[in-house]
Amino acid sequence: MNPRIIVLFLIAVLVLSACGQKTISEPITLLTQDQQEVTFPQDKPTIFFFITTYT
């Protein structure tokens, strides 16, 4: 890859990440495949995996 493109990409990522909020004001709620709501806590960092399949 061209080094100039890589530098421009990294600058764009830096600018976009600086535009985000420091904290989330409301909890994140997702639906499972069984249509059950799952809410992630906001008081501590959480890692979740999102896997999707097309059948």
Secondary structure, DSSP 8 states (H G I E B T S, - for coil): --HHHHHHHHHHHHHHHHTS-SS-SS-EEEE-TTS-EEEE-SSS-----------
